[in-house]
Structure formats: C-alpha cells, structure tokens
Amino acid sequence: MPEIVSRGRKPDVFACGFCHRADGPGGPENSNLAGLPAVYIVQQMRDFKSGARQTSVPQRNVDLMISLSRAASDAEVEAAAAYFSARKPKAIIRVVETDTVPKTYVTGWHLAAMKTGEKEPIGPRIIEVPEDLEQFVSRDARSRFIAYVPPGSIQKGQALVASGGAGKTVQCGICHGADLKGLGPIPGIAGRSPSYIVRQLYDFKLGARAGIGRPLMKPTVERLTMEDMVSLAAYVASLTP
C-alpha cells in the first residue's frame, strides 16, 4: 500500500485509505475506487483540481477532495490510482425493495438506522445504511450495506439501462460495457452505491460535473427525472461488480 494511501502527507493530503478504506470500497458518502481504471482516477483528480468536478449540494465532502487534489503531487495521485485500480471490487450492497424503512439519522455524511425499531414510508427515496454502523465508522473495509429502494424500482431501472426508455436516456452498456463493469477507461458502475450513483447523475444533469466525461453523460441525464435516477441506481446497485 503506497504511503499516500496508508498515511497521506501532512498537513494537506489526507490518507486516501481513511475515507475510501484500505481496499477502496468507500461508502455511501464517497466513491468505491476498487477496480476503477487508473487513468479514470487520475482524470477525476485533475477535474477536482481544475474545478471541473464540483457538487450541486453545498457542504458535501467534495470540498475536501478539491482541496486535497490541489496539494497532492502527480506522483502521489498516480501511485494511489495504480493501487486502487489493482484491487478487486467486492459485492458489499444488498438492495431491498420495500414500502417502509427504518427511521434514520445523518452521521458523518451518510445515514444510519435508529435503534428504536421505528419505521416510516420510503417514498421516492433510497435509504442506504451500514449493516453494522460501528464496523463502518471504524473504517473497516469489510463493511456491508443495505440499500432500501421503492418497490418496482429495480425493474424500472433495468428497462432504462437496457433500452434507454424510448429515448429518455442512452443505453448504459454502450459506454460502460454490456455487463456494466467498465470498458477501457470508462468506469464500471455495477454494484456501486446507489446513493453515490444518484448524486453523480444529478451533478451531471446540473453541470456540477463538467469534466471530459460530461459530453458523453449529458444526453444520458438531461431527460431523467429524480424517480428515473433512483430506479437506475437501484438496478445498478443490485448487480455483481
């Protein structure tokens, strides 16, 4: 494990493995880096540094990535990218369609289930929580998650991915591969956090992600509703990475 991943470089460069975990699986609040193309990771760091990749939601932890990208050297970025790219992605998300979900609270940029056992309607939301909160906040790379999604959303998402929804979007497999596990420098999206996927689709649609990938993503997202994004994310998350 490179020094930049395990320890970072004080005072400006945090250890990549602290937020993204030692093997890169990340969590609902950030990206799963395991198995992503190294060239893609390097490009995202360049986009953070140039300001091309930002966020539509104020006070998200993207601000940390922007500041970190400006302090990290090219050699540090390339070492981290090569390391995470060589990690094998793992299935860590169980997608559950349901009308009701545990009541949750916000902690550390993600949701956690309350221990009261109370339930509430899911509505048009994705509710993604760690199976074991203490394990996850202890930065354990073996943490697993439950993603509660609205009933029928997986099937709706599958139809959008496969056909493009009669012109509503573009077939995802054209760029991300038939199995959605990536194609060349294009990242895999199978088995990724649905919370993360929705945020990226939203950011592409609103122009907060304006890097070199946006021209390809713009026709994909411009007609999508929030319900469409939830459905797409639910289906993608249900796949094996």
C-alpha positions in Angstrom: 0.0 0.0 0.0 1.5 3.3 -1.0 2.3 5.8 1.7 -0.2 8.3 0.3 -2.9 5.7 0.8 -1.9 4.5 4.2 -0.7 7.7 5.9 -1.1 10.6 3.5 1.2 13.6 3.7 0.7 16.2 6.5 -0.6 18.7 6.7 -2.6 19.0 3.4 -3.0 15.5 2.0 -5.2 13.1 3.9 -4.6 9.4 3.6 -6.8 8.1 0.8 -7.5 4.9 2.7 -9.1 6.8 5.6 -12.2 7.9 3.7 -12.1 5.2 0.9 -10.9 2.4 3.2 -7.8 0.3 2.8 -9.1 -1.7 -0.2 -11.0 1.2 -1.7 -14.7 0.2 -1.2 -15.6 3.6 0.2 -19.2 4.1 1.4 -22.5 5.8 0.6 -20.8 9.2 1.1 -17.9 8.7 -1.4 -16.7 6.7 -4.3 -15.8 3.0 -4.4 -12.4 3.1 -6.0 -11.6 -0.6 -6.1 -11.1 -1.8 -9.7 -11.6 1.6 -11.4 -9.3 2.3 -14.3 -6.2 4.1 -13.1 -6.5 6.6 -15.9 -10.0 7.4 -14.8 -9.0 8.0 -11.2 -6.1 10.3 -12.3 -8.5 12.3 -14.6 -11.0 12.7 -11.7 -8.3 14.2 -9.6 -7.4 16.6 -12.4 -11.0 17.6 -12.6 -11.2 18.2 -8.9 -8.1 20.3 -9.1 -9.2 22.4 -12.1 -12.7 22.9 -10.7 -14.4 21.0 -13.4 -15.8 18.5 -10.9 -17.8 20.1 -8.1 -21.1 19.4 -6.3 -24.7 20.5 -6.7 -25.2 20.2 -2.9 -23.5 22.7 -0.6 -21.2 21.4 2.1 -20.7 18.0 0.7 -17.4 16.3 1.3 -16.4 17.1 -2.3 -14.8 20.3 -0.9 -12.2 18.0 0.8 -11.4 16.3 -2.5 -11.0 19.7 -4.2 -8.5 21.0 -1.6 -6.7 17.6 -1.4 -6.3 17.4 -5.2 -4.5 20.8 -5.3 -2.0 19.7 -2.6 -1.3 16.1 -3.9 1.6 15.7 -6.4 1.2 13.9 -9.7 3.4 11.0 -8.4 1.1 10.6 -5.3 -2.0 10.6 -7.4 -0.6 8.1 -9.8 0.6 5.8 -7.0 -2.9 5.8 -5.4 -4.6 5.3 -8.7 -2.5 2.3 -9.6 -3.0 0.8 -6.1 -6.8 1.1 -6.1 -7.2 0.1 -9.7 -5.5 -3.2 -8.9 -8.0 -4.0 -6.1 -10.8 -6.4 -7.0 -14.2 -4.9 -6.4 -16.5 -6.8 -4.0 -20.2 -7.1 -3.7 -21.0 -5.2 -0.5 -24.5 -3.9 -1.1 -27.8 -5.7 -0.6 -30.7 -4.0 -2.4 -34.1 -4.4 -0.8 -37.4 -3.2 -2.3 -39.8 -2.1 0.4 -42.6 0.3 1.2 -41.3 1.0 4.7 -37.8 1.6 6.0 -36.1 2.1 9.4 -36.1 5.7 10.7 -32.6 7.1 10.1 -30.4 10.0 11.2 -27.4 11.7 9.5 -23.9 10.9 10.8 -20.6 11.6 9.0 -22.2 12.4 5.6 -24.2 9.2 5.5 -27.4 7.7 7.0 -27.6 5.3 9.9 -30.6 3.3 11.1 -32.0 4.4 14.5 -32.0 1.6 17.1 -35.6 2.3 18.2 -37.1 -0.1 15.6 -39.3 2.7 14.3 -40.4 2.6 10.6 -41.5 5.2 8.1 -42.6 5.2 4.4 -39.8 5.1 2.0 -41.5 7.4 -0.5 -39.4 8.2 -3.6 -36.1 7.8 -1.8 -33.1 5.5 -1.5 -32.2 4.8 2.1 -28.7 3.3 2.3 -27.3 2.3 5.7 -24.4 0.2 7.0 -25.4 -3.2 8.3 -23.0 -2.6 11.3 -22.5 1.1 12.0 -19.7 0.6 14.5 -17.8 -1.5 11.9 -18.2 1.1 9.2 -17.2 4.2 11.3 -14.1 2.2 12.4 -13.0 2.4 8.8 -13.4 -1.4 8.3 -13.1 -2.2 4.5 -15.2 -5.3 5.1 -18.3 -3.3 5.9 -21.6 -4.1 4.1 -24.6 -2.0 3.4 -28.4 -2.3 2.9 -29.9 -0.1 0.3 -33.7 0.2 0.6 -35.4 1.2 -2.6 -39.0 1.8 -3.7 -40.9 -1.3 -4.9 -40.6 -1.9 -8.6 -37.6 0.4 -9.0 -35.1 -2.4 -9.9 -37.3 -3.5 -12.9 -37.8 0.1 -14.0 -34.1 0.7 -13.8 -33.3 -2.4 -15.8 -35.6 -1.3 -18.6 -34.0 2.2 -18.7 -30.5 0.6 -18.8 -31.4 -1.9 -21.4 -33.5 0.1 -23.8 -32.9 3.8 -23.0 -36.6 4.2 -22.1 -37.8 5.0 -25.6 -35.4 8.0 -25.9 -35.5 9.1 -22.3 -31.8 8.1 -21.8 -29.0 6.3 -23.6 -28.3 2.6 -23.1 -25.7 2.4 -20.3 -23.9 -0.6 -21.8 -22.8 1.4 -24.8 -20.1 3.1 -22.8 -19.9 1.1 -19.5 -19.9 -2.3 -21.2 -22.6 -4.9 -21.7 -22.2 -6.1 -18.1 -21.8 -2.5 -16.8 -18.4 -3.5 -15.3 -16.5 -0.9 -17.4 -15.0 -0.6 -20.8 -11.4 0.7 -21.3 -11.1 4.0 -19.5 -14.8 4.1 -18.7 -15.6 3.1 -15.1 -17.7 0.1 -14.1 -21.0 1.1 -12.4 -22.3 -2.4 -11.4 -22.6 -3.0 -7.7 -21.8 0.6 -6.8 -23.5 2.6 -4.0 -27.0 3.8 -5.3 -26.7 6.9 -3.1 -23.4 7.8 -4.9 -24.8 7.0 -8.3 -27.8 9.3 -7.9 -25.6 12.1 -6.7 -23.4 11.7 -9.8 -26.3 11.6 -12.2 -27.8 14.7 -10.5 -24.4 16.5 -10.7 -24.0 15.7 -14.4 -27.5 16.9 -15.1 -27.0 20.2 -13.3 -23.5 20.7 -14.7 -21.6 20.4 -11.5 -19.5 17.6 -13.1 -18.1 19.3 -16.2 -15.1 17.2 -16.9 -14.2 15.4 -20.1 -16.9 12.8 -19.4 -19.8 15.3 -19.4 -20.3 15.4 -23.2 -21.0 11.7 -23.1 -23.2 11.9 -20.0 -25.2 14.9 -20.9 -27.6 13.1 -23.3 -27.9 10.3 -20.8 -29.1 12.5 -17.9 -30.8 15.6 -19.4 -34.3 14.0 -19.6 -34.1 11.9 -16.4 -36.4 12.6 -13.5 -35.4 12.0 -9.9 -37.5 8.9 -10.0 -35.6 7.7 -13.1 -32.3 8.3 -11.3 -33.4 6.3 -8.2 -34.6 3.4 -10.4 -31.3 3.4 -12.4 -29.3 3.4 -9.3 -31.3 0.7 -7.6 -30.8 -1.6 -10.6 -27.1 -0.9 -11.0 -26.5 -1.4 -7.3 -28.2 -4.8 -7.4 -25.6 -6.2 -9.9 -22.4 -8.0 -9.1 -19.4 -5.7 -9.6 
